[in-house]
Amino acid sequence: IGSRLFPPSLWRVAVASASAHNHSRYLQAMAVFRSVGSHKQRAPVHVPTGDLEGYLKPQQGLVMAVKEMAQEVLEHFKALCLTQQKLMRAANSYLASDFGFAALDESAMAMLQVASGFFDEGGARLGKSGLNEVVLACDRILGEHRNIADLMKERDEAHREFEHYNGKVAAMMVQPGDKAKLDRNQEKLNSAQTVSDNKRLHVDAAVRTVVGRRIFHARTTLHSALQAYARSVAAWGARASPVVKAFEDEYRIGTPVEVVGFPEDSEMHGFNGVVCGKSDDPGMVCISLADGSQQKVLRAEHLVPVGEPAETEEEEAKPAAPAIRVNPSRGSCDGCDAEVALTGFASDSPAITDVLVGGEAAQILEASSESLRIRIPPGSVRGPVRVEVRRDGWQQYVTVAEAAFQYYEAMGFGACGHHIELSTPSQAVPSERTLSVATRPASLNHALAITAAPVPLLGEDMAMFRSAVALRRYFEVEVLEVADQKTTKALAIGFAWPLPCSGPTPSASSTAPALAASASTAAAAGAADELGSQVPDDASVAAASAVQARAALQATWGRLPEDGAEMARAFLVGGGRSKAHLGGRELGKVSGWRPVLDVTAVGAVVGALLEESGGEISLTIFQNGVRRCSISARLPAEWGNTAPHGIVDVNGNVRRIELRQGALPPAEPLPGPPPGGPGAAAAAAATSPEPSEAASEAESSFYPPSRSTVSADLGPRGRASD
């Protein structure tokens, strides 16, 4: 294609340069191409279809290579995430033991928490690389190639038939005989020629279409794959930068340290000092006695920070730096409006020109000397981001607040029973209009509602104190409507694990519109379905996508039962008799929460916290900010490979519920482990945070993993054993 658009000599230069990986010569050659091609309009390319392989084989080879690259990168990303999860699980199991809990000092524990948050967030970023879309685009293009190959085969068969009758007619005309037979063969020849010509024109049109879209195909495959890969690596690297800085700041100059790891008869045993500098050798730190009389250069592994660096008189005398506070400090990944309070700025400071959130420019709606109202831009993934305020001459007037705002993913419902209708909140901001409202108009069965995406892990904010022995997930719902009726059934809430399948779990953003269109079509046809959903304004917008989304949900969850207690891969608490169920098996009654009596008023907020540690899972239920009950069980081994979704059985008096976006566990601490036990240090850290202004909302909401009122394990026959 390039040789037809530009002079052959220039084209050979470009090809030779690219083959030799000579980047500078390649760019020079392409610059010449642009200068030559910019003065003339690209003429249509004549494509004789006699050599289909010669024209389409290079493109097919490129598309197959791009697809293979994207699939392999995705597999490597997945393997990397699994390796990181395996490491964190091993660390959690080690710390949960009596021996391991005291093995990490406070500073090392903080670094472990920082790395764990990076692993969680990094996995989410890699999973949203866009390479899946590249694979799908490659499949579509290869499908076009297969279609052309099939057309080519039909054309060749038609041409052979034409040659067959052409030979027969020619032979009969050389040796005249039966005129009727000649006429019949002549008629068949004419028909075969018409079919052959039509097939040839059809193939020619199909090849022209594919070749005419070559630029689009190249950008959809090669260009998009490189862009998605570069963005993934760049985002992952950007997320790693604060982690590296946290490790470097562990040994800031002036930090008091304790020397460990030397034999008792060594001169270094019991040596304490302060960091006085970094060595030129990587991993080496220079320390000295407090009076500076003696200095040593040791490996960082031998040094345990035991305090914060002492501030100098000059630092204490410095005025307080300007500060930025964002309200709300958390918002949807789709963006939102927020107020930015500015403190510590001089009255004659230059005017504010830009506000950057996570490196992206925010729209300034209103501005004054002390506050701003901005529109937070959409975020690529959830987690904390920096906020940067720039003024005129911003190179000298920039104020930065690390982790001043945190993105969360708006949650919505996906799969649901056919007596459930999903809708968007009437008062929701445009960025959070997901299918987060579940309504049960009638009946008391088939009322399950499952979140479209897994409930996110807590503790991804690096400023947040995170449990060292548990992975934690939390979501909550608010009751919007109750019915005044007598019933023995009640709401149940918990978590559900999807069936193991080859494909990824459908996300909320991908399934919500499709499910909405599907529900509208089903309502118009009067058909009941296991996966009902919201009726949209336009039922014909994405019918094909709706079918695919519903098929994906069916493969993910199978046939939903009538009652949440019968859900095969779920851990729920509640119902009319206030019982806990794991995998469809009853574990026993719970004390402290009876939804049939407690969840009867509009505005009630019910939350579910799942903690996972060393193969054990603990489910804690909150209502209106107060812990009501907790139960533990062993996590079935076959469930551990998938992330759990939130599940609610909208039953009893409760008619309508709504998922609360960005919910965090209540601040009230749970009872910790007994004094001196493996979790004592974590409990103390959780219930006694340092009283600093920098303490975040997430820090105040931490509490140690609990041991529940009821503990159960599913035995070989599925019965609950204490």
VOGU-3710 file (C-alpha; in Angstrom, 3 decimals, decimal comma):
1> igsrlfppsl> 0,000/0,000/0,000  2,814/2,385/0,885  4,626/1,658/-2,377  1,512/2,714/-4,305  1,116/5,998/-2,428  4,724/7,252/-2,538  7,722/7,013/-4,900  9,415/3,567/-4,714  12,808/4,999/-3,786  11,458/6,792/-0,742
11> wrvavasasa> 9,428/3,765/0,255  12,527/1,535/0,145  14,369/3,997/2,392  11,584/3,844/4,978  11,351/0,060/4,881  15,113/-0,365/5,181  15,274/2,110/8,047  12,451/0,447/9,942  13,938/-3,007/9,387  17,272/-1,848/10,778
21> hnhsrylqam> 15,521/-0,203/13,744  17,305/3,042/12,831  14,835/5,373/14,508  16,317/8,666/13,342  16,502/7,644/9,661  13,007/6,242/9,868  11,635/9,540/11,194  13,490/11,459/8,471  12,047/9,225/5,776  8,527/9,590/7,130
31> avfrsvgshk> 8,981/13,372/7,255  9,797/13,280/3,538  6,711/11,169/2,963  4,567/13,741/4,700  6,031/16,594/2,695  5,431/14,722/-0,568  1,999/13,358/0,296  0,619/16,547/1,821  0,470/18,293/-1,579  -1,674/15,707/-3,308
41> qrapvhvptg> -4,872/13,919/-2,449  -4,634/10,206/-1,811  -5,961/8,454/-4,910  -8,090/5,319/-4,656  -6,035/2,139/-4,773  -6,891/-0,293/-7,535  -7,056/-3,776/-6,088  -7,118/-6,655/-8,572  -8,625/-9,582/-6,701  -6,624/-12,229/-8,493
51> dlegylkpqq> -3,933/-12,096/-5,773  -5,980/-11,959/-2,584  -3,239/-13,465/-0,460  -0,702/-10,935/-1,720  -2,853/-7,982/-0,690  -4,383/-9,184/2,560  -1,787/-11,574/3,969  0,489/-8,789/5,380  -2,449/-7,170/7,154  -3,643/-10,521/8,437
61> glvmavkema> -0,167/-11,268/9,757  -0,021/-7,910/11,554  -3,468/-8,328/13,093  -2,644/-11,826/14,316  0,620/-10,561/15,823  -1,169/-7,694/17,590  -3,800/-10,072/18,945  -1,148/-12,503/20,173  0,773/-9,671/21,829  -2,339/-8,299/23,559
71> qevlehfkal> -3,363/-11,744/24,812  0,124/-12,539/26,092  0,410/-9,177/27,862  -2,980/-9,742/29,500  -1,866/-13,201/30,619  1,343/-11,759/32,051  -0,607/-9,006/33,820  -2,909/-11,646/35,282  0,043/-13,804/36,370  1,690/-10,762/37,962
81> cltqqklmra> -1,470/-9,918/39,909  -1,870/-13,525/41,056  1,758/-13,586/42,213  1,243/-10,395/44,192  -1,944/-11,762/45,763  -0,153/-14,980/46,647  2,603/-13,019/48,349  0,132/-10,944/50,367  -1,833/-14,043/51,389  1,395/-15,658/52,596
91> ansylasdfg> 2,284/-12,488/54,502  -1,186/-12,363/56,086  -0,986/-16,005/57,116  2,446/-15,438/58,599  1,354/-12,360/60,523  -1,732/-14,155/61,791  0,441/-16,702/63,575  1,678/-16,193/67,128  5,268/-16,220/65,932  4,873/-13,995/62,902
101> faaldesama> 2,800/-11,171/64,327  5,693/-9,740/66,357  8,254/-10,321/63,595  7,643/-7,017/61,823  8,400/-3,734/63,505  5,999/-0,816/63,175  7,848/0,793/60,271  8,140/-2,478/58,316  4,442/-3,126/58,930  3,612/0,294/57,485
111> mlqvasgffd> 5,729/-0,446/54,406  3,929/-3,772/53,997  0,603/-1,968/54,078  1,815/0,538/51,477  2,977/-2,270/49,188  -0,281/-4,162/49,707  -2,293/-1,112/48,681  -0,095/-0,708/45,619  -0,646/-4,342/44,651  -4,413/-3,959/44,959
121> eggarlgksg> -4,548/-0,728/42,992  -1,942/-1,864/40,471  -3,965/-4,970/39,701  -7,041/-2,845/39,049  -5,077/-0,583/36,703  -3,605/-3,493/34,752  -7,045/-5,078/34,490  -8,361/-1,911/32,799  -5,627/-1,617/30,217  -7,901/-1,622/27,160
131> lnevvlacdr> -6,108/-4,595/25,635  -9,287/-6,667/25,799  -10,888/-4,237/23,355  -7,859/-4,593/21,089  -8,299/-8,386/21,049  -11,955/-7,971/20,115  -11,048/-5,532/17,324  -8,507/-8,027/15,965  -11,139/-10,760/16,009  -13,501/-8,562/14,010
141> ilgehrniad> -10,869/-7,832/11,372  -9,839/-11,484/11,149  -13,517/-12,290/10,750  -13,618/-9,997/7,722  -10,631/-11,845/6,299  -12,319/-15,200/6,835  -15,441/-13,891/5,130  -13,391/-12,812/2,112  -11,678/-16,201/2,022  -15,097/-17,907/1,962
151> lmkerdeahr> -16,264/-15,582/-0,824  -13,072/-16,293/-2,721  -13,692/-20,017/-2,429  -17,233/-19,605/-3,766  -15,912/-17,448/-6,611  -13,344/-20,084/-7,575  -15,992/-22,803/-7,558  -18,257/-20,676/-9,769  -15,340/-19,979/-12,111  -14,524/-23,695/-12,384
161> efehyngkva> -18,133/-24,403/-13,253  -17,996/-21,708/-15,920  -14,786/-23,206/-17,370  -16,422/-26,624/-17,385  -19,405/-25,523/-19,502  -17,229/-23,268/-21,618  -15,081/-26,257/-22,580  -18,111/-28,408/-23,335  -19,732/-25,770/-25,535  -16,476/-25,156/-27,396
171> ammvqpgdka> -16,056/-28,866/-28,073  -19,662/-29,229/-29,264  -19,290/-26,263/-31,609  -16,183/-27,794/-33,190  -18,054/-31,052/-33,783  -21,688/-30,123/-34,454  -24,210/-32,658/-33,218  -27,385/-32,513/-31,182  -28,514/-28,853/-31,415  -30,873/-29,187/-28,407
181> kldrnqekln> -28,000/-30,439/-26,265  -25,838/-27,552/-27,472  -28,552/-25,064/-26,579  -28,934/-26,543/-23,075  -25,193/-26,333/-22,436  -25,068/-22,831/-23,893  -27,811/-21,805/-21,451  -25,903/-23,400/-18,567  -22,753/-21,621/-19,736  -24,510/-18,254/-19,725
191> saqtvsdnkr> -25,907/-18,913/-16,251  -22,496/-20,030/-14,948  -20,867/-16,944/-16,422  -23,425/-14,690/-14,719  -22,875/-16,414/-11,365  -19,090/-16,278/-11,808  -19,157/-12,576/-12,670  -21,396/-11,809/-9,681  -19,142/-13,786/-7,345  -16,084/-12,016/-8,705
201> lhvdaavrtv> -17,690/-8,590/-8,260  -18,754/-9,543/-4,739  -15,203/-10,565/-3,824  -13,788/-7,443/-5,467  -16,148/-5,231/-3,449  -15,319/-7,032/-0,201  -11,555/-6,729/-0,783  -11,897/-3,057/-1,690  -13,836/-2,472/1,522  -11,152/-4,109/3,670
211> vgrrifhart> -8,270/-2,384/1,897  -10,134/0,916/2,000  -10,354/0,618/5,784  -6,653/-0,186/6,166  -5,830/3,020/8,049  -8,706/2,490/10,461  -7,702/-1,153/10,932  -4,079/-0,196/11,618  -5,112/2,334/14,252  -7,646/-0,060/15,782
221> tlhsalqaya> -5,042/-2,806/16,191  -1,385/-1,766/16,208  -1,860/1,841/17,316  -4,457/0,985/19,993  -2,412/-1,937/21,322  0,704/0,190/21,756  -1,324/2,974/23,361  -3,101/0,636/25,782  0,132/-1,087/26,728  1,997/2,196/27,276
231> rsvaawgara> -0,854/3,626/29,337  -1,004/0,533/31,532  2,718/0,534/32,241  2,771/4,312/32,786  -0,190/4,220/35,174  1,334/1,321/37,067  4,654/3,144/37,290  2,967/6,335/38,463  1,248/4,359/41,210  4,606/2,850/42,193
241> spvvkafede> 6,305/6,242/42,623  4,688/7,037/46,015  5,597/3,533/47,178  9,247/4,105/46,311  9,142/7,483/48,047  7,622/5,895/51,161  10,499/3,420/51,358  13,046/6,200/50,819  11,455/8,402/53,493  11,797/5,583/55,997
251> yrigtpvevv> 15,423/6,661/56,538  15,233/10,422/56,371  18,102/12,351/57,911  17,529/12,759/61,637  15,419/9,579/62,016  16,310/7,712/65,226  17,081/4,060/64,531  17,845/0,868/66,431  20,440/-1,602/65,123  19,237/-5,230/64,927
261> gfpedsemhg> 20,422/-8,524/63,502  23,980/-8,608/64,917  25,284/-11,232/67,383  25,259/-10,288/71,027  29,067/-10,248/71,176  29,265/-7,805/68,251  30,194/-4,188/68,859  27,065/-3,207/66,970  24,733/-5,035/69,340  22,580/-2,498/71,145
271> fngvvcgksd> 23,917/0,367/69,039  21,321/3,148/68,662  21,703/6,318/66,682  20,235/8,637/64,094  20,406/8,665/60,313  22,970/11,211/59,186  23,048/10,499/55,444  22,784/8,067/52,563  25,753/6,140/51,279  26,760/6,025/47,628
281> dpgmvcisla> 26,261/2,270/47,746  22,625/1,272/47,167  20,910/-0,037/50,287  23,499/1,427/52,678  22,646/4,064/55,320  25,009/6,216/57,354  24,138/6,541/61,066  25,808/8,224/64,028  25,430/8,415/67,770  23,148/11,124/69,019
291> dgsqqkvlra> 26,143/13,382/69,787  27,746/12,657/66,408  30,871/11,175/67,984  30,796/7,941/66,006  29,492/7,072/62,558  28,718/3,753/60,930  27,571/2,709/57,459  25,172/-0,239/57,639  22,737/-2,015/55,397  19,189/-0,720/55,744
301> ehlvpvgepa> 17,975/-4,173/56,811  19,858/-3,755/60,114  18,098/-0,479/60,969  14,660/-0,163/62,546  13,214/3,378/62,709  12,010/4,071/66,260  10,688/7,603/65,842  10,247/10,607/63,604  13,079/12,961/62,584  13,514/15,847/64,988
311> eteeeeakpa> 12,629/19,244/63,525  15,329/21,889/63,486  14,791/25,393/64,866  14,627/26,755/61,326  11,925/24,279/60,382  9,914/25,062/63,529  10,098/28,764/62,773  8,761/28,372/59,254  5,165/29,552/58,784  2,554/26,922/58,066
321> apairvnpsr> 2,482/25,976/54,411  -0,660/26,669/52,407  -3,136/23,818/52,675  -5,813/22,387/50,409  -8,912/20,579/51,631  -11,421/19,031/49,232  -15,046/18,470/50,248  -16,245/15,877/49,566  -12,877/14,163/49,757  -14,203/11,076/47,950
331> gscdgcdaev> -16,148/10,797/44,728  -17,105/8,594/41,819  -14,590/7,666/39,118  -16,998/9,345/36,692  -16,298/12,725/38,290  -18,303/15,053/40,537  -18,510/18,613/41,833  -16,513/19,558/44,926  -15,514/22,516/47,097  -11,789/23,269/47,580
341> altgfasdsp> -10,954/25,187/50,766  -7,679/27,153/50,660  -5,915/28,059/53,898  -2,572/29,714/54,579  -2,495/31,760/51,381  -1,463/35,414/51,470  -4,185/37,931/50,678  -2,154/39,308/47,761  -1,496/35,893/46,208  -1,826/35,724/42,397
351> aitdvlvgge> -5,105/34,556/40,936  -5,729/30,832/40,618  -5,484/29,630/37,023  -5,588/25,827/37,169  -6,592/22,985/39,471  -5,284/19,505/38,689  -6,783/16,369/40,232  -4,705/13,268/39,650  -2,817/15,131/36,913  -6,013/15,988/35,009
361> aaqileasse> -7,371/19,515/34,744  -10,537/20,229/36,727  -13,079/22,772/35,532  -13,225/25,816/37,820  -16,894/26,726/38,285  -16,499/29,459/40,916  -13,441/31,002/42,546  -12,696/33,261/45,499  -9,626/33,996/47,585  -10,476/31,273/50,131
371> slririppgs> -12,378/28,611/48,212  -13,133/27,121/44,837  -15,966/25,125/43,368  -14,642/22,727/40,786  -15,813/19,845/38,643  -13,618/16,835/39,411  -12,563/15,147/36,143  -13,245/11,429/35,627  -10,624/9,119/37,128  -9,256/6,018/35,420
381> vrgpvrvevr> -9,221/3,871/38,586  -10,241/4,188/42,193  -7,798/5,304/44,861  -6,196/8,465/46,278  -4,842/11,175/43,987  -3,004/14,431/44,498  -4,650/17,821/44,093  -2,576/20,671/42,677  -3,560/24,356/42,690  -1,717/26,686/40,324
391> rdgwqqyvtv> -1,684/30,470/40,242  -0,464/33,064/37,751  3,186/32,346/37,170  2,440/28,859/38,430  6,073/27,742/38,173  6,603/29,703/41,409  3,076/29,400/42,873  2,053/25,754/43,085  0,408/24,148/46,103  0,094/20,366/46,235
401> aeaafqyyea> -1,855/18,109/48,586  -1,076/14,425/48,291  -4,046/12,041/48,512  -6,416/15,001/48,985  -9,122/13,286/46,944  -10,028/9,650/46,526  -11,922/8,083/43,629  -14,295/5,205/44,132  -16,171/3,153/41,568  -19,907/3,764/41,460
411> mgfgacghhi> -21,609/0,478/42,299  -24,738/-0,853/40,669  -26,748/-4,046/40,572  -26,361/-6,571/37,762  -27,943/-10,010/38,075  -31,263/-10,141/39,919  -34,365/-12,250/40,372  -37,256/-11,735/37,977  -39,391/-10,079/40,683  -36,769/-7,321/41,011
421> elstpsqavp> -36,736/-4,152/38,930  -33,498/-2,151/38,721  -33,406/1,604/38,208  -31,225/4,650/38,706  -31,680/6,970/41,698  -34,008/9,857/40,942  -31,798/12,404/42,723  -28,450/11,011/41,617  -25,853/13,226/39,998  -25,200/12,342/36,342
431> sertlsvatr> -21,870/10,710/37,210  -23,533/8,193/39,529  -26,599/7,197/37,519  -25,998/3,483/37,764  -28,613/0,787/38,355  -28,225/1,100/42,106  -31,921/0,914/43,113  -33,621/-2,487/43,442  -37,418/-2,612/43,759  -39,664/-5,581/44,489
441> paslnhalai> -43,176/-4,556/43,399  -44,826/-7,766/44,580  -44,290/-11,398/45,617  -41,870/-12,632/48,280  -39,547/-14,796/46,220  -37,043/-14,380/43,395  -36,006/-11,087/45,003  -32,193/-11,397/44,922  -30,074/-8,469/43,720  -26,330/-8,925/43,120
451> taapvpllge> -23,842/-6,137/42,473  -22,611/-5,969/38,900  -18,945/-5,838/39,954  -17,019/-7,266/42,932  -17,109/-5,200/46,101  -13,755/-3,319/46,163  -11,116/-4,030/48,777  -10,750/-1,441/51,525  -7,510/0,211/52,562  -6,096/1,300/49,218
461> dmamfrsava> -5,412/4,798/50,461  -1,793/4,798/51,608  -2,712/7,163/54,441  -5,264/4,650/55,675  -4,316/2,298/58,480  -4,914/-1,143/57,087  -5,405/-4,441/58,897  -2,316/-6,597/58,645  -4,223/-9,852/58,959  -7,363/-9,448/56,853
471> lrryfevevl> -8,604/-8,418/53,435  -11,727/-6,325/53,939  -14,695/-5,476/51,702  -17,697/-3,387/52,661  -20,931/-2,221/51,069  -24,215/-0,925/52,430  -27,763/-0,291/51,293  -30,438/2,182/52,383  -34,100/1,263/52,665  -36,190/3,540/50,440
481> evadqkttka> -39,621/1,920/50,757  -41,322/-0,481/53,158  -44,712/-2,179/53,009  -47,168/-2,291/55,886  -47,856/-5,998/55,848  -47,430/-8,975/58,114  -44,827/-11,451/56,932  -42,362/-13,900/58,407  -39,744/-13,089/55,774  -37,123/-10,350/56,019
491> laigfawplp> -34,167/-8,779/54,317  -30,881/-10,705/54,101  -27,480/-9,344/53,087  -24,026/-10,707/52,454  -21,587/-11,671/49,715  -21,709/-14,034/46,728  -18,870/-15,606/44,759  -19,373/-16,030/40,982  -19,056/-19,382/39,282  -15,565/-20,185/37,965
501> csgptpsass> -15,521/-19,329/34,265  -12,995/-18,481/31,575  -14,196/-14,945/30,943  -14,051/-11,953/33,285  -17,013/-10,999/35,403  -19,139/-8,414/33,599  -18,569/-4,943/34,984  -21,241/-2,522/36,079  -20,472/-0,097/33,273  -20,721/-2,764/30,606
511> tapalaasas> -23,797/-4,603/31,831  -26,014/-1,776/33,064  -27,054/-0,321/29,691  -27,387/-3,752/28,133  -29,438/-5,087/31,026  -31,647/-2,028/30,858  -32,356/-2,621/27,180  -32,902/-6,303/27,867  -35,419/-5,604/30,611  -37,375/-3,254/28,361
521> taaaagaade> -37,556/-5,860/25,622  -38,647/-8,520/28,105  -41,313/-6,241/29,535  -42,663/-5,487/26,076  -42,858/-9,196/25,296  -44,372/-10,026/28,678  -41,690/-12,613/29,381  -40,383/-13,361/32,865  -36,679/-13,938/33,204  -34,180/-14,903/35,875
531> lgsqvpddas> -32,156/-11,733/35,324  -34,668/-8,899/35,239  -33,608/-5,272/35,167  -34,456/-1,598/34,591  -36,649/-0,458/31,659  -34,829/2,206/29,607  -36,218/4,984/27,496  -35,200/3,318/24,214  -35,651/-0,451/24,217  -33,989/-0,964/20,858
541> vaaasavqar> -30,676/0,737/21,619  -28,540/-2,321/22,385  -30,577/-5,482/21,932  -27,572/-7,529/20,841  -25,482/-6,245/23,742  -28,348/-7,037/26,095  -28,409/-10,655/24,982  -24,644/-10,933/25,440  -24,762/-9,271/28,866  -27,541/-11,539/30,074
551> aalqatwgrl> -25,719/-14,595/28,744  -22,584/-13,469/30,570  -24,520/-13,020/33,808  -26,121/-16,431/33,362  -22,657/-17,969/32,947  -21,413/-16,032/35,977  -24,221/-16,850/38,412  -26,228/-19,696/36,922  -29,916/-19,949/37,784  -30,731/-17,737/40,762
561> pedgaemara> -32,749/-19,481/43,495  -36,013/-18,226/44,964  -34,458/-17,431/48,333  -31,027/-16,120/49,319  -30,588/-18,942/51,815  -30,457/-21,370/48,874  -27,692/-19,510/47,008  -24,967/-22,067/46,303  -21,947/-19,729/46,508  -22,995/-17,084/49,015
571> flvgggrska> -22,473/-16,076/52,648  -25,609/-14,307/53,942  -27,072/-13,215/57,250  -30,708/-12,315/57,888  -34,080/-13,526/56,752  -37,171/-14,037/58,831  -35,441/-16,295/61,364  -32,159/-14,315/61,535  -29,898/-17,118/60,418  -26,552/-17,319/58,643
581> hlggrelgkv> -26,149/-19,424/55,500  -22,962/-20,428/53,695  -23,170/-22,154/50,340  -26,873/-22,869/50,788  -26,245/-24,525/54,186  -27,539/-23,190/57,471  -24,820/-22,260/59,973  -27,135/-21,280/62,804  -28,953/-18,330/64,312  -27,227/-15,030/64,952
591> sgwrpvldvt> -27,848/-12,834/67,970  -28,116/-9,065/68,011  -29,902/-8,491/64,699  -33,414/-9,473/63,647  -34,219/-7,765/60,343  -37,880/-8,783/60,556  -38,154/-6,440/63,581  -35,192/-4,087/63,081  -35,349/-3,230/59,362  -38,866/-1,830/59,158
601> avgavvgall> -38,416/1,909/58,576  -37,522/4,022/55,586  -33,993/5,390/55,901  -32,521/2,376/57,667  -28,944/1,741/56,500  -27,645/-1,844/56,555  -23,991/-2,592/55,846  -22,049/-5,824/55,344  -18,319/-6,154/56,069  -16,414/-9,200/54,833
611> eesggeislt> -12,981/-9,978/56,297  -10,796/-12,720/54,863  -7,712/-14,029/56,623  -5,869/-17,299/56,180  -8,806/-19,186/54,694  -11,287/-17,815/57,255  -14,019/-15,350/56,396  -15,950/-13,196/58,813  -19,211/-11,411/57,981  -20,225/-8,464/60,165
621> ifqngvrrcs> -23,570/-6,678/59,848  -24,057/-3,007/60,727  -27,308/-1,089/60,956  -27,366/2,692/61,175  -23,669/2,756/62,044  -23,858/0,199/64,877  -22,424/-3,297/64,743  -25,239/-5,781/65,251  -23,766/-9,260/64,689  -20,786/-11,126/63,333
631> isarlpaewg> -20,183/-14,698/62,160  -17,120/-16,593/60,922  -16,666/-19,643/58,715  -14,074/-21,387/56,588  -13,907/-20,134/53,000  -14,510/-23,069/50,635  -11,326/-23,639/48,654  -13,070/-23,495/45,283  -14,416/-20,008/46,041  -11,032/-18,418/46,679
641> ntaphgivdv> -10,186/-17,829/43,017  -12,934/-15,230/42,452  -13,698/-11,882/44,090  -17,027/-11,674/45,966  -19,958/-9,474/44,947  -22,513/-7,945/47,274  -25,894/-9,699/47,443  -29,185/-8,572/48,991  -32,428/-10,512/49,333  -35,015/-7,699/49,104
651> ngnvrrielr> -37,660/-9,469/51,134  -40,206/-9,064/53,900  -41,437/-5,524/54,554  -38,604/-4,021/52,540  -39,770/-3,100/49,045  -37,001/-0,883/47,703  -33,304/-0,407/48,509  -30,443/1,657/47,136  -26,699/0,983/47,135  -24,880/3,780/48,967
661> qgalppaepl> -21,928/4,928/46,885  -18,411/5,042/48,345  -19,524/3,623/51,694  -16,924/2,953/54,398  -17,314/0,832/57,543  -18,595/2,752/60,584  -15,977/4,226/62,893  -17,120/2,245/65,924  -14,356/-0,304/66,744  -15,136/-3,958/67,186
671> pgpppggpga> -13,949/-5,904/70,238  -10,325/-6,849/69,629  -8,437/-10,042/70,443  -7,481/-10,786/74,038  -4,533/-8,845/75,466  -1,221/-10,320/74,446  -2,726/-12,304/71,577  -1,522/-12,190/68,004  -3,867/-9,325/67,127  -3,235/-7,178/70,198
681> aaaaaatspe> -0,858/-4,796/68,445  -3,225/-4,292/65,535  -6,126/-3,680/67,910  -4,136/-1,139/69,866  -3,103/0,648/66,705  -6,668/0,620/65,486  -8,355/1,928/68,595  -5,641/4,478/69,458  -4,729/6,367/66,293  -2,353/9,248/66,574
691> pseaaseaes> -4,310/12,484/67,176  -3,115/14,387/64,142  -4,944/16,637/61,735  -3,796/14,404/58,914  -5,853/11,512/60,227  -8,255/10,630/57,448  -11,829/9,418/57,488  -10,563/5,990/56,517  -8,183/5,904/59,488  -10,968/6,575/61,952
701> sfyppsrstv> -13,043/3,769/60,473  -10,482/1,004/61,037  -11,054/-1,706/63,579  -9,338/-5,076/64,016  -10,723/-8,316/62,575  -13,331/-9,790/64,879  -14,172/-13,248/66,088  -17,874/-13,747/65,719  -20,738/-14,899/67,803  -21,033/-18,034/65,667
711> sadlgprgra> -18,136/-19,916/64,072  -18,753/-22,684/61,601  -17,042/-24,895/59,078  -18,653/-26,951/56,365  -17,771/-30,584/56,992  -17,399/-33,304/54,363  -21,187/-33,710/54,072  -21,848/-29,969/54,064  -23,179/-29,853/57,635  -22,231/-27,011/59,906
721> sd> -19,816/-28,052/62,637  -18,769/-25,838/65,500
//
